[in-house]
Amino acid sequence: MSAVPPFEGSRPNVVGHAAGIVGESAPMRDMYRMLERVRTSHATILVTGENGTGKELVARAIHNESPRRTKRFVATNCSAFNDNLLESELFGHKRGAFTGAVSDKPGLFEIADGGTFFMDEVGDMSQALQVKLLRVLQEGTFMSVGASEQKHVDVRIIAATNRDLSAMVREGTFREDLFYRLHVVAIHVPPLRKRLDDIPLLVKHFLGRLEKRDGKKKSLTASVMQHLHDHSWPGNVRELENEIERLWVLSGDDAVIDETHMSDPVRRSMPPPPPAPFENMPSTQRLPEAVEALERHMITESLKRTRGNKTRTALELGISRRNLIRKVQAYNLVPWNAKGDEDP
C-alpha cells in the first residue's frame, strides 16, 4: 500500500483545503491535529458539532486522507427518512419485501463496502435500527429487508450528530453500547462564533467561488465585514455562505458590496458588550489613577483567592513579597494577621 501524504490542514498557519475545509484559527488547528492522528486508521469516528459547521466536510477529509480513499464515500442523513424507509436505505431490500419493492435494491452499507459510510444525524435513529447498526459495527453483518441470508461488509463508519448522545444515553433514548461503539474517536467541529478569526478567510473563499462561477470580481466594505464579525451565526458556516451569496446576487453589477442588501439579522448584529469594569474603578481619564485602581483590584482579588496568604499572592501576581507588603500597606487593604498567611 502506498504511503498516505501528509494531511494539509495539520500544518500550522495554513488553510485546510482538504475536502473544502477553510480555517486556520486555533480551534480549527486543534481539529486538524485530531484529523492527522486518525488519518491512517480504520476506527469508527463520531463527529459532533452544531448544524452548519461542516461535519460532512470533515468526514470527507478523513476519508480522502485514509487508506480507503480509493473506495467510495457514501453519505446519508438519518433524519431524512422514517423508520421503514431508513432501514431499506441502509440495508437494502428484496423484491416483494413490501408494497412497491418491485426489484432487489442494495443498501448503502453494501454500496460503501470497502470504503467509508458517513451517517449524519445518527441520534435520530430509532432504537430498533440502533440495534441493527450495532450489529454492523460489531460483526460487519446485516440482513436486507425481506432477506433470509446475512451479508458481510467491510465499511468504516463515520457518524455525526448535533445532539448530546451521552445525555440521550442517560435518558434511555440512545443505546449505551452503540454510543461507545460510535465514540471510539470523537472529533468536535467548532461553531463559527468560536472561530471568528476565520471569517475573512471564509468570505474570501465564498467570493472566489462566486467569482469563478459568474466571471465577476467583488469585494465587501469594511462596514459589512464588521457586521459579519459581530453576528452570532446560529446557522454557522452555512449561514455565512448563504449571506455572502445573497449579497452577491442582490448587489447586481456593483463591484463593491455595502450594507444595503444585508439580511436584517446580520445588519442588526451588535458587538458583544465590553467586559464589566473593575469594582471601585474611578470614572477618570487620568492614567495614574486608573493604574492604581487596577492594581488595588488585582491585589484584593488575589488576596481573597489565597485567603490572605501574601507569599502565594506575590507568586500569583508575579511580584516580590516585599513589594506586595509595601503595596498592601499603602492601600491599607487587609490586616497583617490575615487568616491563611503562614508567613506574616
MOJO-V15618 format. One record per backbone hydrogen bond with DSSP energy under -1.0 kcal/mol. NH is the residue of the N-H (numbers start at 0). CO is the residue of the C=O. E is the energy in kcal/mol with one decimal. If there is no record, write none. Layout:
BEGIN
NH;CO;E, NH;CO;E
END
This chain:
BEGIN
9;6;-1.7, 10;7;-1.4, 13;10;-1.2, 15;22;-1.0, 19;16;-2.5, 20;17;-1.7, 28;24;-2.4, 29;25;-2.1, 30;26;-1.7, 31;27;-2.6, 32;28;-2.0, 33;29;-1.4, 34;30;-2.2, 35;31;-2.3, 36;32;-1.5, 37;33;-1.4, 40;37;-1.5, 44;156;-1.7, 45;184;-3.0, 46;158;-3.3, 47;186;-2.4, 48;160;-1.2, 52;49;-1.5, 57;53;-1.7, 58;54;-2.2, 59;55;-2.5, 60;56;-2.2, 61;57;-2.3, 62;58;-2.3, 63;59;-3.1, 64;60;-1.3, 65;62;-1.6, 68;65;-1.7, 70;67;-2.2, 73;115;-2.7, 75;117;-2.0, 77;119;-2.7, 79;76;-1.7, 85;81;-2.7, 86;82;-2.2, 87;83;-1.9, 88;84;-2.5, 89;85;-2.6, 90;86;-2.8, 91;87;-2.0, 92;104;-2.0, 93;144;-2.5, 95;100;-3.2, 96;93;-2.1, 100;97;-2.4, 101;99;-1.7, 104;92;-2.8, 107;88;-2.4, 108;89;-2.2, 110;106;-2.1, 111;107;-2.2, 112;109;-1.2, 113;153;-3.2, 114;111;-3.0, 115;71;-2.5, 116;155;-2.8, 117;73;-3.6, 118;157;-2.3, 119;75;-2.8, 121;159;-2.3, 123;120;-1.9, 124;121;-1.5, 129;125;-1.9, 130;126;-1.7, 131;127;-1.1, 132;128;-2.5, 133;129;-2.3, 134;130;-1.5, 135;131;-1.5, 136;132;-2.2, 137;133;-2.4, 138;134;-3.0, 139;135;-1.5, 141;150;-1.8, 144;91;-2.6, 146;143;-2.1, 150;141;-3.0, 152;139;-2.7, 155;114;-2.4, 157;116;-2.4, 158;44;-2.5, 159;118;-2.4, 160;46;-1.7, 164;162;-1.2, 167;163;-1.9, 168;164;-2.3, 169;165;-1.8, 170;166;-1.9, 172;167;-2.3, 173;167;-1.1, 178;174;-2.2, 179;175;-2.1, 180;176;-1.5, 181;177;-2.4, 182;178;-1.9, 186;45;-2.5, 188;47;-2.9, 193;190;-1.5, 194;191;-1.8, 197;194;-2.1, 198;195;-1.7, 201;197;-2.7, 202;198;-3.0, 203;199;-2.3, 204;200;-2.2, 205;201;-2.7, 206;202;-2.8, 207;203;-2.3, 208;204;-1.8, 209;205;-2.1, 210;206;-2.7, 211;207;-2.1, 212;208;-1.7, 213;209;-2.9, 214;210;-2.1, 218;254;-1.9, 220;256;-2.2, 224;220;-2.1, 225;221;-1.9, 226;222;-2.1, 227;223;-2.4, 228;224;-2.0, 229;225;-2.0, 230;226;-1.4, 235;232;-1.4, 237;51;-1.4, 238;234;-1.1, 239;235;-2.0, 240;236;-2.7, 241;237;-2.1, 242;238;-2.3, 243;239;-2.4, 244;240;-2.1, 245;241;-2.2, 246;242;-2.4, 247;243;-2.3, 248;244;-2.7, 249;245;-2.7, 250;246;-1.5, 251;248;-1.3, 253;250;-2.3, 256;218;-3.4, 261;258;-1.8, 266;262;-2.6, 267;263;-2.5, 268;265;-1.1, 280;277;-1.8, 283;281;-1.9, 289;285;-1.8, 290;286;-2.7, 291;287;-2.3, 292;288;-2.3, 293;289;-2.3, 294;290;-2.5, 295;291;-2.7, 296;292;-2.3, 297;293;-2.6, 298;294;-2.3, 299;295;-2.4, 300;296;-2.7, 301;297;-2.1, 302;298;-2.5, 303;299;-1.9, 304;300;-2.0, 305;301;-2.1, 307;302;-2.9, 308;305;-1.1, 312;308;-2.1, 313;309;-2.5, 314;310;-1.9, 315;311;-2.5, 316;312;-2.3, 317;313;-1.1, 318;313;-2.0, 323;319;-2.1, 324;320;-2.6, 325;321;-2.1, 326;322;-2.0, 327;323;-2.9, 328;324;-2.4, 329;325;-2.1, 330;326;-2.4, 331;327;-1.0, 332;327;-1.7, 337;334;-1.0, 340;337;-1.7, 341;339;-1.1
END
